[in-house]
Amino acid sequence: MGALPFSPTPFFADKNRAFWRLQFIGWGGAMALRSATAIANDRPLEFYISVLIVTVTGFSLSLVLSVIYGYLINRKPLVMWGATALVLGAAVGISAVINAWTLSLRPEASGFTFTSLVLGVFYLDMTLLAAWTGLYYAINYFLQVEEQNDRLERLEAQATSAQLAMLRYQLNPHFLFNTLNSISTLVLLKQTEPANAMLTRLSSFLRHTLVTQPGAKVTVAQEVETLQLYLEIERMRFEERLRTEFRIDPAAARAVIPSMLLQPLIENAIKYGVSAQEEGARISLSAQILGNNLRIVVSDTGPGLQGSRRSEIIDNSPAAGNVSTGVGLANIRDRLAQAYGEDHRFDIETPPDGGFTVIIEIPYERAAAELGDGEAKPTALPTVRPTSQPQPIGTAS
């Protein structure tokens, strides 16, 4: 089913408009109820004039109360409720006097004193204005809680984005250290041409990675393109010892993942697989769609979980109490946890005959450009700025 071509506007999106709507609906309903009662009791036409006067009086007094309550709502509870009781009592007294005056003009009220008429309508006006007061405070407190929850959610989302950016920033220094160390070795060996070629490719790789913002998401195809630039640099070191194989399904190529998510895995495979063996190793990368998930597998034909590689895995495992200085696998774990919570899979497999495999499964998301017209597109989170106390509904903006 396609999405609606419009998004319904929340009732309280415009507080002032919502206030006036509630005012007319509430007091209009009260007037209609009194008129219906008058019709049922066969009241004369003059009685409806008094109903109109009573309604206008209540409507006007509630406007004054809304201004006063808007000033009191953010005060200390003792001050707010004490002042509210005094203001409400005064408003009820004024309403009762006006209503009693309208009743005194009727012939059937000639046998009653004005004081008795005031006391007779006092409890009715008290009930109506007290209910209006309770609704005013209840609605405004509800809106304040909603605004605080929305602000908290935006702050949490920004904190998550900041954490993702921090983890993303860890990768470039880690990669640069290894690459510059290789270039330094070539310079010491006076292999200037390979060193210059590696610097040129390093420049292209960094220029390509700077296109995406830290913490942003890219398509699998874009991530593979970045990996190819990185592998061109590494092939300067390992030549035919570094062999690669990519198997990317067309649908998986359009899926989005956190940028630079796979580069540490490839770097890890080169460090512990290719460089650890004289004959080198083959690195394989596959991506496919399984149901509603994107499955990515990175494997190598290296010696597997041995020596320093085993120490790195153990030190960086979630169950371990140690903290490793490496940023590869631990960084990926943290980024997946920040981006997807518990809705992801990160497994490591080490066959007995050697080799090392990392399996990642995350929810399948298509790039925004691939979505249809009726599908929701991801939007950026709004920036949260310090704000004053929320403006109560029904007060001047």
C-alpha positions in Angstrom: 0.0 0.0 0.0 1.4 3.4 -1.0 2.0 6.1 1.6 -0.5 9.0 1.9 0.5 12.0 -0.3 0.4 14.2 2.8 1.3 14.0 6.5 -1.5 14.9 9.0 -0.6 17.9 11.0 -0.7 17.3 14.8 -3.6 19.1 16.5 -1.2 21.0 18.9 1.4 21.9 16.2 0.1 25.5 16.4 -0.7 26.1 20.1 -2.6 29.3 19.6 -4.8 27.9 16.9 -5.5 24.8 19.0 -6.4 27.0 22.0 -9.0 28.9 20.0 -10.5 25.8 18.5 -10.9 24.3 22.0 -12.4 27.5 23.3 -15.1 27.7 20.6 -15.8 23.9 20.8 -16.0 23.9 24.6 -18.0 27.0 25.2 -20.1 26.3 22.1 -20.9 22.9 23.4 -21.8 24.3 26.8 -24.2 26.8 25.1 -25.7 24.0 23.0 -26.3 21.8 26.0 -28.0 24.6 28.0 -30.1 25.5 24.9 -31.2 21.9 24.5 -32.2 21.8 28.2 -34.2 25.0 27.7 -36.0 23.5 24.7 -36.8 20.4 26.6 -38.3 22.5 29.5 -40.2 24.7 27.0 -38.4 27.9 28.2 -39.5 31.3 26.6 -37.3 33.0 24.1 -36.0 35.5 26.6 -34.3 32.6 28.4 -31.9 32.0 25.4 -30.7 35.6 25.7 -29.5 34.8 29.3 -27.9 31.6 28.0 -26.0 33.7 25.5 -24.9 36.2 28.1 -23.7 33.4 30.4 -21.7 31.8 27.6 -20.0 35.0 26.6 -19.2 35.7 30.2 -17.6 32.3 30.6 -15.7 32.6 27.3 -14.4 36.1 28.3 -13.4 35.1 31.8 -11.5 32.0 30.5 -9.5 34.2 28.2 -8.4 36.3 31.1 -7.6 33.1 33.1 -5.5 31.7 30.3 -3.2 34.8 30.4 -2.9 34.5 34.2 -2.4 30.7 34.2 0.2 31.1 31.4 2.2 33.3 33.7 1.7 31.0 36.7 2.4 27.6 35.1 6.2 27.7 35.4 6.2 29.1 38.9 6.9 27.1 42.1 4.0 24.7 42.9 3.0 26.5 46.1 2.8 29.8 44.4 1.1 28.5 41.3 -1.7 26.5 43.0 -2.2 29.2 45.7 -2.5 32.0 43.1 -4.7 29.7 40.9 -7.1 29.2 43.7 -7.4 32.9 44.4 -7.8 33.8 40.7 -10.3 31.0 40.1 -12.4 32.1 43.2 -12.5 35.7 41.9 -13.5 34.5 38.4 -16.3 32.3 39.7 -17.5 35.2 41.9 -17.7 37.6 38.9 -19.4 34.9 36.8 -22.0 34.2 39.5 -22.8 37.9 39.9 -23.3 38.4 36.2 -25.4 35.2 35.9 -27.5 36.1 39.0 -28.1 39.6 37.4 -29.5 38.0 34.2 -31.7 35.8 36.3 -33.0 38.7 38.4 -34.4 40.3 35.3 -36.8 37.4 34.8 -40.3 37.6 36.4 -40.1 34.2 38.1 -37.0 35.4 40.1 -38.9 38.2 41.8 -39.4 36.1 44.9 -35.7 35.6 45.5 -33.1 38.0 46.8 -30.0 38.8 44.7 -27.8 37.1 47.3 -29.8 33.9 47.0 -29.5 34.0 43.3 -25.7 34.4 43.4 -25.4 31.5 45.8 -27.7 29.4 43.6 -25.6 29.7 40.5 -22.2 29.8 42.3 -21.7 26.1 42.4 -22.6 25.7 38.7 -20.0 28.4 37.6 -17.5 26.9 40.0 -17.9 23.5 38.4 -17.6 24.8 34.9 -14.6 27.1 35.4 -12.8 24.6 37.7 -13.1 22.0 35.0 -11.8 24.5 32.4 -8.8 25.2 34.7 -8.0 21.5 35.2 -8.1 21.0 31.4 -5.9 24.0 30.8 -3.2 22.8 33.2 -3.5 19.1 32.1 -3.1 19.9 28.4 -0.2 22.2 28.9 1.7 19.8 31.2 1.1 17.1 28.6 2.6 19.3 25.9 5.6 20.2 28.1 6.3 16.5 28.7 6.0 15.7 25.0 8.4 18.6 24.1 10.9 17.4 26.7 10.7 13.8 25.3 11.2 15.0 21.8 14.1 17.1 22.8 15.6 14.2 24.7 15.2 11.9 21.7 16.9 14.4 19.4 19.8 14.8 21.9 20.2 11.0 22.1 20.2 10.8 18.3 22.9 13.6 18.1 24.9 11.8 20.8 24.8 8.6 18.8 25.8 10.5 15.6 28.7 12.1 17.5 29.8 8.6 18.8 29.6 7.3 15.2 31.7 10.2 14.0 34.3 9.6 16.7 34.6 6.0 15.8 34.8 6.9 12.1 37.6 9.4 12.8 39.7 6.6 14.5 40.1 4.8 11.1 42.0 7.3 9.1 44.9 7.8 11.6 45.1 4.0 12.0 45.2 3.4 8.2 47.6 6.4 7.6 50.1 5.1 10.2 50.4 1.7 8.3 50.5 3.3 4.9 53.0 6.0 5.8 55.2 3.4 7.5 55.2 1.4 4.2 56.1 4.6 2.2 58.9 5.3 4.7 60.3 1.8 4.2 60.3 2.3 0.4 62.1 5.7 0.8 64.8 4.1 3.1 65.3 1.4 0.4 65.6 4.2 -2.1 62.7 3.0 -4.1 61.5 6.5 -5.0 59.2 5.6 -7.9 57.1 3.0 -5.9 57.0 5.5 -3.0 55.8 8.3 -5.2 53.2 6.0 -6.8 52.0 5.0 -3.3 51.7 8.6 -2.2 49.7 9.5 -5.3 47.3 6.6 -4.7 47.1 7.5 -1.0 46.1 11.0 -2.0 43.4 9.7 -4.3 42.1 7.4 -1.6 41.9 10.2 1.0 40.2 12.6 -1.4 37.6 9.9 -2.1 37.0 9.2 1.6 36.6 12.9 2.4 33.5 13.1 0.1 31.4 11.4 2.8 30.7 12.8 6.2 31.8 10.9 9.2 28.9 8.8 10.5 27.1 9.0 7.1 26.0 6.0 5.2 27.1 5.0 1.7 26.0 2.3 -0.7 27.8 -1.0 -0.8 28.9 -0.1 -4.4 30.5 3.1 -3.1 32.2 1.3 -0.2 33.6 -1.3 -2.7 34.9 1.6 -4.8 36.7 3.0 -1.8 38.1 -0.5 -1.0 39.5 -0.8 -4.6 41.4 2.4 -4.1 42.8 1.1 -0.8 43.7 -2.2 -2.4 45.6 -0.4 -5.2 47.8 1.0 -2.4 48.4 -2.3 -0.8 49.2 -4.0 -4.1 52.2 -1.7 -4.3 53.5 -3.6 -1.2 52.4 -7.2 -1.8 52.0 -7.4 -5.6 50.9 -10.9 -6.6 50.7 -12.1 -3.0 47.5 -10.1 -2.6 44.6 -11.6 -4.5 41.0 -10.4 -4.2 37.6 -11.7 -5.1 34.4 -9.6 -5.0 30.9 -11.1 -5.3 28.3 -8.3 -4.9 24.7 -9.0 -5.8 23.0 -6.1 -7.7 20.4 -5.6 -5.0 23.0 -5.6 -2.3 25.1 -3.0 -4.2 22.3 -0.5 -3.7 22.0 -1.1 0.1 23.5 1.5 2.4 26.0 0.8 5.2 28.0 3.1 7.5 30.9 4.6 5.6 34.3 2.9 5.9 32.8 -0.1 7.7 34.5 -2.7 5.6 38.0 -1.1 5.2 39.2 -2.3 8.7 38.2 -5.9 7.8 40.2 -5.8 4.6 43.1 -4.2 6.4 42.9 -6.9 9.1 42.9 -9.6 6.4 46.0 -8.1 4.8 47.8 -7.7 8.1 47.1 -11.2 9.4 46.5 -13.1 6.2 48.5 -11.8 3.3 51.6 -10.5 5.2 51.7 -13.5 7.5 52.4 -16.0 4.7 55.1 -16.0 2.1 52.6 -17.1 -0.6 50.2 -14.4 0.5 46.4 -15.0 0.6 43.2 -14.4 -1.2 40.7 -12.0 0.3 37.0 -12.5 -0.6 34.1 -10.1 -0.1 30.5 -11.0 -0.8 27.3 -9.2 -0.2 23.7 -10.4 -0.7 20.2 -9.8 0.5 18.7 -12.4 2.8 15.0 -11.6 3.6 15.0 -8.1 5.2 18.8 -8.2 6.0 22.0 -7.4 4.2 24.6 -10.1 4.7 28.3 -9.2 4.1 31.0 -11.8 4.4 34.7 -10.9 4.4 37.1 -13.9 4.5 40.8 -14.7 3.8 42.9 -17.8 3.2 45.5 -16.8 5.8 46.7 -18.9 8.8 43.5 -18.2 10.7 43.2 -17.5 14.4 46.8 -17.8 15.6 49.3 -15.8 17.5 48.8 -12.0 17.5 45.5 -12.3 15.6 44.1 -14.5 18.3 45.2 -12.0 21.0 43.5 -9.2 19.2 40.3 -11.1 18.9 40.2 -12.1 22.5 41.2 -8.7 23.8 38.5 -7.0 21.8 35.7 -9.5 22.4 32.7 -8.1 24.3 33.1 -10.7 27.1 36.7 -9.8 27.7 37.8 -7.4 30.4 40.9 -6.3 28.5 41.2 -3.3 26.3 43.2 -3.7 23.1 45.1 -0.9 21.4 43.8 -2.0 18.1 40.8 -0.2 16.5 39.8 -2.7 13.7 37.3 -5.3 14.9 36.5 -3.4 18.1 35.7 -0.3 16.1 33.3 -2.3 13.8 31.6 -3.8 16.8 31.1 -0.4 18.4 29.9 1.2 15.1 27.3 -1.6 14.5 26.1 -1.3 18.1 25.7 2.5 17.8 24.0 2.3 14.4 21.7 -0.7 14.8 21.5 -1.5 18.5 20.8 -5.2 18.9 19.4 -5.5 15.4 22.6 -6.8 13.8 24.9 -9.8 13.7 28.7 -9.8 13.9 30.2 -13.3 13.9 33.8 -14.6 13.4 34.5 -18.0 12.0 37.8 -19.8 11.9 37.8 -23.1 10.0 40.2 -25.8 11.4 42.2 -25.9 8.2 43.0 -22.1 8.3 41.4 -19.0 7.1 39.4 -16.3 8.8 35.8 -15.1 8.1 33.8 -12.2 9.4 30.0 -12.2 8.9 27.9 -9.1 9.2 24.1 -8.9 9.0 22.3 -5.6 9.3 18.8 -4.4 8.3 18.5 -3.9 4.6 18.2 -0.2 3.7 18.1 1.2 0.2 19.7 4.5 -0.8 17.3 7.5 -0.8 17.7 7.8 -4.6 16.5 4.2 -5.0 13.3 4.7 -3.1 9.9 5.0 -4.9 7.8 8.1 -4.7 5.4 6.6 -2.2 8.2 5.4 0.2 9.5 7.4 3.1 13.0 8.9 2.6 15.4 9.4 5.5 15.7 12.9 6.7 18.4 14.6 8.7 17.9 15.2 12.4 17.2 18.8 13.4 19.7 20.6 15.3 18.9 21.0 19.0 19.5 24.5 20.4 18.9 25.7 24.0 15.4 26.9 24.4 13.4 28.7 27.0 10.4 27.3 28.8 7.8 26.0 26.4 5.1 28.6 25.6 1.8 27.5 27.2 -1.1 26.9 24.9 -3.4 29.9 24.7 -0.9 32.6 25.6 0.5 35.3 23.4 3.5 34.3 21.4 
